[in-house]
Amino acid sequence: MDVILLQYFLDENDNDMAVYLARNLTIFALLNHKRFIPRINNYAENIVPLFDAALFRSHFRVTPAVYDIILREVQGFIVSKHGGGTEQIEPSKQLLIFLAYMASQESLREISVQFGVGIKTVHDVVKSMSYAINTLLIRIIDWPSIQTQQAISRDFQLQSGIPGIIGALDGTHIRLYSAPKGDRDYFNRKQFPSIQLQVVCDSDMVIRHAYTGWPGCTHDARVLRNSSLFEDGEQGNAIGQRNFIIADSAYPLRNWLITPFRNTGHLTPRQHRFNRRLSSARQIVERCYGHLKGRFRRLREITVRKPPHIIAIIISGCILHNLCVLSHDDVEDFIDEDHDVNANFYPNIYLDGGCGAARRNEIMNALL
């Protein structure tokens, strides 16, 4: 409707009113007009099927075989969604959207354009798929049986010369775009918002334990003491006799958790040698984090704001990591240095256990 049409119904005294109505109706029409957003059509349906295995792995960070494993698990759990119109989004396409999200640091907008769906649809797909993977594939993060611990111990001994190691423990910080609700507790000592992730990995870089959710300012040792791992270790429920986990000096020394001797300038040659071997064995968990964040780059910085959703994305990344390792997919292509391990640089704040000190001396004295 324009000024001329309005003037047909109004006399000359109402000319100002006609102009006023025309301007406001035009503004109303512009505000309510749905803006056209150009998108790529049928990328998942027509382009991705043309990818060979190497190109698929490059784009989605998993092999086609691992993609098929995940799809078989989740497709009965995930319902088809509508992409803002009449076209249904099948679980197979939802999984591609989720993997593209985890593989990159692209925005929801960029992924929505790539897959020809709405931004909110991408958000909903990422949320539902991460919860589905957490629910249906959490068994992929599995604590080793006593028999498996023996095999892991042999591998660690061949590499380091130390018998009895069944896992390496460490924490890292998962950067957040912003602190949830502006809570200052999420800011670590490097002054960026983060959430703590604690893992134990074995000699093959398989994550055997993953625990996350504590804000970035939290001490690594406090995260450990509030995890099920600490309770199981103290009660002797998780670790076979004569076996133990290794960690750095930020953690308390226990009979099941062996840390290096603190270097106060008076270490003996045998203690120095023990520390070097322990450090060599612990490198596997640093490589684990390097692969986790290098392969699934979303874990370099997460932009969602609600802690439950953040946690689901982090654990999903750990599950995807394990699926890749267990499928014997080469990890070397993706390992990057993780600069956010030990971002707080806190020393251990808990007393070392006397049994732990005796156990460490026993291990040191047995080394050849």
N, C-alpha and C positions, 0 to 999 in steps of 0.2 A: 504494500500500500504506500503511495507517495503523496506529496503535497497536492498535486492537481486533482487526484481522486478525492481527497478529503475536502478540498474546496468546492467540489460539486455538491456536497451535502451541507456545507456551511456557508453562511453569508459573509460579506466582507469584514464584518466586525469580529468574526471568529478566525481571521487569518492567522493571528499569533498562536491560537490554540491548535490550528492545523499543522503549523510548522513544529510545534512542541510535540504533538502526537506522532508525526512522521519520524522525527529524530529518535524518539524513544522506542517506537516500533522497530526501527532499523537496528538499533542497539540490541533490542530483545531478540531479534532474528539472528544477529551475529553471534550472540551468546549461546543461543540454542542450536546453532548449526553445528553438526558433528564434523569436526575437521578431518579431512582425508589424510591418512597416514600411509604412505607407500610401503609395501612389505614385499619380501621375497615369497613367491608362491611355490608350494610343493617342494621345498628344499628337502624335507625329510622323506617325502614320498618318491621323488624322482631323481634327486641328486645324490643323496647318501647311498642308495643302493648301487651306484656306479663306483663307489670307493673300493679300492682293493684293501687288503687287510692292513697294510702299512699306513695308508692314508687315513683309514678309519681310526687306527690307534693314535695317529698324530693329532686328529681333531678331538677325539673323545677320551683319550688317555687310557682306554682299555681296549683289549683285542675284541674282535667280533665274537669269539668264543665266550669271553667273560660277559659281554653284553647279553648273550643268549642265556647264560646262567642266571643273571639277575632278572631278566625278563620272565623266565619261567617261574621264578619265585614270587614276583610281585604282580603279575598280570591279573591274577584272580582277586587280588586285594585292592588294586587301583581301578576305579571306575572311569569310564570314558568321560571326558570333559568337553564342553563347548567353548570354542575360541571367540566368544563375543558375538557369534552368529549362529548359523545352522550347521556348520561343519563340526563333526565330532573329532576329538583328539584321542586317538587310541593309546592304550598303555605303551605300545612300542615307540610312538612319537614322544610321549611324556618322558620316557626313560632317556631318549636322545636329548631332550631339552634339559633334563636334570644333569646328565653327564657333561653337556656343553657348559652348563653353569659351573659345575665343580672343576672343570678342566681349565677355566679361564678366570680372568678378573673383569670380564666385560659386564656392563650394566644390564639390568633387566630390560631396559629399552632396546639395547643392541641385540639381545637374544630374541626379543619379541619380533623385531624386524627380520632377523635371520630365519625364524621358523614360521613367520606369517600368522602370529597370534597376538593377543593383547598383553600389555604389561602385567595387568593383574592376573591373567592366566598363567604367565611364567611364574609369578610369585606363588600362586596356588599350587602349581605343579611341583615346584621345588619343595614346598612345605609338605605336601602329601607324599611325595616320593621319598623324601628323607625320613619321614616317620615310618613308611612302609619298609624301607631297608633296615632301619633300626629294629623294627618289630620282627621281621622275617629272616634276617640274615645276621643277627647279633651273635649267633653261634659260631660265626667265622672268627670271632675273637674268643679263643678258647684256651683256658689254662691247661698246661700240659699234664698228662697223667704221669705217675711215677716212672712207668716204663719209658715214656717219651722224654722225661727229664734226664734219664740215663744217657740217651742218645744225644741230647743237646749238650750235656756235660762233656761228653767225649769230643764233640766238635769244638767247644770252647777251649778244652785242654790242648787240642792239637794246635790251636791258633795262639794261645797265650802261655801254655805250660802250667796253668793253674787248674787243678782238678776241682770238680764240684759246682762250677758255675752253671746255672740254668737260665739266667736272664740278666739283662742290663736295664737298670731303671734310670729314668731321667724325666725332667719336665721341660716344657716349652711354653711360650706365650703365643696364643692365637690373637693376632691384632684385630681390633674392632674399629669400624669406621667412626663410631661414637659410643660413649659409655651408656649402657641402659639407664634411662631416666636421669642421666647426668650424674650418676653415682660416682664420687671421687675414688671409691675403693677399687674401681676397675683400672685406675691408672697405676702402672708399675713404676719402678725407680727410674726407668728411662723416660717416664712421662708420656707414654702413649697408652690408650685404653686397651685392655686385653683380658682374655680368659685363660686360665691355666689348663694345660693338658698334661697328664701324667701317663706314661706308658712303660711297660716292660716288654722288651723284644728278645727273641731268642737268637741263636747263632746264625739263622737264615734270614733274619730281619722280619720275621713274622711277629706281629703284635699279639702278645699273649694276655695283656691286661691294658685297659684304657679307662681313664677316669678324668672327667672334666666338669667344669661348672664354677670353680672357685674364681673370684675376681683377681685381677692382675697383681694387686698389692700383697697377696697372700704368700707366705713363706712356703717354699717347696716341701719342707719337712712337715708343716701343718697340713698341707694337702695330703701328704702320705698318711699321716696319723688319722685323718678322717675318712680314709678309703678302706674298703673291705680287705685290700691287700695287707694292710698293717695288722688288722685283727686276725686274719688267717695266719700271717707269719708269726705273730706272738703266740698263737695257740697251737702252732705246729700242724695246721690242717692242710696247708697248700704245698709245702716244700718237703721233699723227701729227706730222710736222714742223711747227713753229711753233705747235703746240697745247700746252695745259697744263691742270693741275688747280689749283684754288685752295683754300686752307685758312687757318685762323687761326694766330696766332703760337706756338701750342703745337707746331707741326710745323716740321721743318727746311726751309729754303729750298733748292730745287733748280731746275735749268733746266726741269724738267717739273712742279714743284710750287711755286706762287707764293704767298707769304705777305705780310702787310702790313709796312710799315716800323715798327720799334719806336719808340714815342713816348717819347723820353728828354727831351722838352722843347725839342728843337732841330730839329724837322722843318720843311722848307721848305713853302711853300704848295702846290707841285706834289705833294710827298709826302703832304700832308694830303688833297689832292683824290684822289690815287690810292687811299689807304686808304678814303676814303668810298665810292668806286665799287666797290672790292673787297668791302667790307662789304655793300653793297647786293646784289651778285651772290651772296654767300655765304648770304643769308637763305633761299635755296631749300632748303638742306639742313636748316636749322632747322625750316622748314615741313614738310619730309619726315618728320622725327622726330615733329613734332606730330601729323601725320596717322597715322603708324604706331602710336603709343601711344594716340592719341585714338580711333582706329577699332577697333583690336584691343587692348582694355584689359588683356588678360592680360599684355602686355608692360610694364605698369606695375609688376607684381610677380609673380614666378613662384614657385610653392610647391613644385615638385618639387625633388628634392635631387641627383640624379645629373647631373653635367656633360654627358654625351652627350645625355641627354634634354632638358636645358635648351637646349643648342645647337640641337637639332632644332626645338624650339618657336620659338626666336627666328628662325631662318631661314625657318620656315614663315610666320611673321608678315610677313617681308620679301617672300616670294613672294605672299602674299595681297594685300599692299599694291600690288605691281606689277600684279597681275591687275585690281585695281580701277581703277588709274590708266590702264592700257592699254585698258581697256574704256570709257574716257571717262566713268566714273562721277564725279559731282561730289564733290570732296574737302572742300569748304569746311564741310560739315555736321559734320565729325568732327575738324577740326584743333583741338588744344589746345596750350597752351604746355608744352614739355618742360623741366622744372626740373632734369633730371639730365644735361643736356649739360655737359661740362667740370666734372664734380663734383670733380675733383682740383685744378683751378686750377694745374697745373704749367706752368712756362715751358719752352721748348724746351731740351733737354739735349744736343742734337747740334749739331755745327758746321754753319753754313750753307755751302753750296757757292758757290765763287767764280763759277762759270758761272751759278748761280741769281741772284746779286746783279746780274751784268751783264745778264741777261735781264730782270729786274724793272725796271732803269733804262731799258732799251730800250723796254719796254712803256709805262712812265710818260712817257717823252719823246715817244712817238708819240700820246699822248692829245690830243685837241683841247680 
